[in-house]
Amino acid sequence: MRLIVGLGNPGPEYVWTPHNLGFLTVDRLAGRAGIRIERPEARALLGRGLLAGEEVLLAKPQTMMNLSGLSVRDIMRRYELGSADVLVVHDDVALPWGMIRIRERGSAGGHNGLKSVIGALNAVEFVRVRLGVQPEHSVGDLVSYVLRPMRKVQLAIAAEMVDEAADAVELILGRGVTTAMNRFNKRVPPAPEAAEP
């Protein structure tokens, strides 16, 4: 069994914020597979079913983002899962809007929800699907930025990104993480070099 965790914050005020792209992706996967994510268990809303031919648990932690790891740890204990069974979907301010990156391991990169998961698992070796929400210009308060409702243009990009992220999760389950990385990991275009005098 694989545990697919979408990171986000519970509550209607957070639904359409960049920080909730993990929740939105898990909802998209649930819709495709006919899984209902509504059972309250282990400080999360859970749904169980088949996705890409594999048995999965879809989870939306209800602890608030910064304590997501507590819920993930509880779920793993109840279902006797290891870190290799976990796949986490989350927003990432280090990637441009619309970009998806899949990683098999790594640090939290400043993401407090991911930091909580890493701390609770005491491991960095789990697959994560990162969805880019980088500000177009410098912002003083990144927390306010990721918790602010998305603008119309961002919502359009987010809808495409959620679809692609759901495709990525299904490919990871069906054909493996390396195949998914080869397909979805796009390179960030290099900054244009200044012309020499």
C-alpha positions as CSV (number, residue, x, y, z in Angstrom):
1,M,0.0,0.0,0.0
2,R,1.2,3.5,-0.8
3,L,0.3,6.6,1.3
4,I,-0.3,9.7,-0.9
5,V,-0.3,12.8,1.3
6,G,-1.4,16.2,0.1
7,L,-0.1,19.0,2.2
8,G,-2.4,22.0,3.0
9,N,-4.4,23.7,5.6
10,P,-8.0,22.7,6.6
11,G,-10.7,25.3,6.4
12,P,-12.6,27.1,3.6
13,E,-10.4,30.2,3.8
14,Y,-7.4,28.2,2.7
15,V,-8.9,26.2,-0.1
16,W,-7.7,28.3,-3.1
17,T,-4.4,29.4,-1.7
18,P,-1.0,28.3,-3.1
19,H,-0.2,26.5,0.1
20,N,-3.1,24.1,-0.6
21,L,-2.0,22.7,-4.0
22,G,-1.2,19.4,-2.2
23,F,-4.8,19.1,-1.0
24,L,-6.1,20.0,-4.5
25,T,-3.9,17.4,-6.2
26,V,-5.1,14.6,-3.8
27,D,-8.7,15.7,-4.4
28,R,-8.1,15.4,-8.2
29,L,-6.6,11.9,-7.7
30,A,-9.6,10.9,-5.6
31,G,-12.0,12.2,-8.3
32,R,-10.2,10.2,-11.0
33,A,-10.2,7.0,-8.9
34,G,-13.7,7.3,-7.4
35,I,-12.2,7.5,-3.9
36,R,-14.0,9.5,-1.2
37,I,-11.7,11.3,1.2
38,E,-13.9,11.8,4.1
39,R,-13.0,9.3,6.9
40,P,-11.6,11.2,9.9
41,E,-8.6,9.1,11.2
42,A,-5.2,9.8,12.5
43,R,-5.7,13.6,12.5
44,A,-6.5,13.5,8.8
45,L,-9.2,12.9,6.3
46,L,-8.5,9.6,4.5
47,G,-9.7,7.7,1.5
48,R,-8.7,4.2,0.5
49,G,-8.9,2.6,-3.0
50,L,-7.1,1.6,-6.1
51,L,-5.0,4.1,-8.2
52,A,-2.9,3.1,-11.2
53,G,-3.5,-0.5,-10.2
54,E,-2.1,-0.1,-6.7
55,E,-3.8,0.1,-3.3
56,V,-3.5,3.6,-1.9
57,L,-4.4,5.7,1.1
58,L,-5.1,9.3,0.1
59,A,-4.6,11.7,3.0
60,K,-5.3,15.3,3.8
61,P,-3.8,16.1,7.3
62,Q,-6.1,18.3,9.4
63,T,-3.5,19.5,11.8
64,M,-2.6,22.7,10.0
65,M,0.3,22.7,7.6
66,N,3.2,23.1,10.1
67,L,2.1,20.0,12.1
68,S,1.4,17.7,9.1
69,G,4.1,15.2,10.2
70,L,2.1,14.3,13.3
71,S,-0.8,13.1,11.2
72,V,1.5,11.3,8.7
73,R,3.3,9.5,11.5
74,D,0.0,8.4,13.0
75,I,-1.2,7.0,9.7
76,M,2.0,5.2,9.1
77,R,1.8,3.5,12.5
78,R,-1.8,2.4,12.0
79,Y,-1.2,0.9,8.6
80,E,2.4,-0.3,9.3
81,L,4.0,1.7,6.5
82,G,7.6,2.8,6.0
83,S,9.0,6.0,4.6
84,A,9.5,4.2,1.3
85,D,5.7,3.9,1.1
86,V,5.1,7.6,1.4
87,L,4.6,10.1,-1.4
88,V,4.0,13.8,-0.5
89,V,2.6,16.5,-2.8
90,H,3.3,20.1,-1.8
91,D,3.7,23.6,-3.0
92,D,7.2,25.1,-3.5
93,V,8.2,28.7,-3.6
94,A,11.6,27.9,-5.0
95,L,10.0,26.7,-8.4
96,P,8.3,29.0,-10.9
97,W,4.6,28.8,-11.3
98,G,3.6,25.9,-13.4
99,M,6.7,23.9,-12.9
100,I,6.6,20.4,-11.3
101,R,9.6,18.6,-9.9
102,I,9.7,15.1,-8.5
103,R,12.4,14.2,-5.9
104,E,13.2,10.9,-4.2
105,R,14.8,12.5,-1.2
106,G,16.1,15.8,0.2
107,S,15.7,18.6,2.7
108,A,12.6,20.6,3.5
109,G,13.9,23.6,1.6
110,G,12.2,26.0,4.0
111,H,8.7,24.4,3.7
112,N,7.4,24.0,7.2
113,G,4.9,21.3,6.3
114,L,7.6,19.2,4.7
115,K,9.9,19.9,7.6
116,S,7.3,18.5,10.0
117,V,6.9,15.3,7.9
118,I,10.7,14.8,7.7
119,G,10.9,15.3,11.5
120,A,8.1,12.9,12.2
121,L,9.4,10.2,9.9
122,N,13.0,10.9,10.9
123,A,13.8,10.3,7.3
124,V,14.4,12.2,4.1
125,E,14.1,9.3,1.7
126,F,10.5,9.6,0.5
127,V,9.1,10.7,-2.8
128,R,7.8,14.2,-3.1
129,V,6.0,16.0,-6.0
130,R,6.7,19.7,-5.8
131,L,4.4,22.3,-7.4
132,G,6.0,25.7,-8.2
133,V,4.4,28.8,-6.7
134,Q,7.4,31.2,-6.8
135,P,6.4,34.9,-6.5
136,E,6.8,36.9,-9.7
137,H,8.7,39.5,-7.7
138,S,10.3,39.8,-4.3
139,V,7.8,39.6,-1.4
140,G,8.5,40.6,2.2
141,D,6.4,37.9,3.8
142,L,6.3,34.5,2.1
143,V,3.9,33.2,4.7
144,S,1.3,35.8,3.8
145,Y,1.9,35.1,0.1
146,V,1.3,31.4,0.2
147,L,-1.8,31.9,2.4
148,R,-3.4,34.5,0.1
149,P,-6.1,33.4,-2.3
150,M,-4.8,32.9,-5.8
151,R,-5.5,35.4,-8.5
152,K,-7.4,34.5,-11.6
153,V,-4.3,33.9,-13.7
154,Q,-2.7,31.8,-11.0
155,L,-5.9,29.7,-10.7
156,A,-5.7,28.8,-14.3
157,I,-2.0,27.8,-14.0
158,A,-2.8,25.9,-10.8
159,A,-5.6,23.9,-12.4
160,E,-3.1,22.7,-15.1
161,M,-0.4,22.0,-12.6
162,V,-2.8,20.0,-10.4
163,D,-3.7,17.9,-13.4
164,E,-0.1,17.3,-14.2
165,A,0.8,16.5,-10.6
166,A,-2.0,13.9,-10.5
167,D,-0.6,12.5,-13.8
168,A,2.8,12.4,-12.2
169,V,1.6,10.5,-9.1
170,E,-0.2,7.9,-11.3
171,L,3.0,7.5,-13.4
172,I,5.1,7.0,-10.2
173,L,2.7,4.3,-9.0
174,G,2.4,2.6,-12.4
175,R,5.9,2.8,-13.9
176,G,8.2,4.0,-11.1
177,V,9.7,7.3,-10.0
178,T,12.6,7.4,-12.5
179,T,10.2,7.2,-15.4
180,A,8.1,10.0,-13.8
181,M,11.1,12.2,-13.2
182,N,12.3,11.8,-16.8
183,R,8.9,12.9,-18.0
184,F,8.0,15.7,-15.6
185,N,11.2,17.2,-14.2
186,K,11.7,20.3,-16.4
187,R,14.8,22.3,-16.3
188,V,14.7,25.9,-15.1
189,P,15.8,28.0,-18.0
190,P,19.1,29.7,-17.3
191,A,19.2,33.4,-16.8
192,P,20.3,35.3,-19.9
193,E,23.9,36.2,-19.9
194,A,24.9,39.8,-20.1
195,A,26.4,40.8,-23.4
196,E,30.1,41.4,-23.2
197,P,31.3,44.9,-24.1
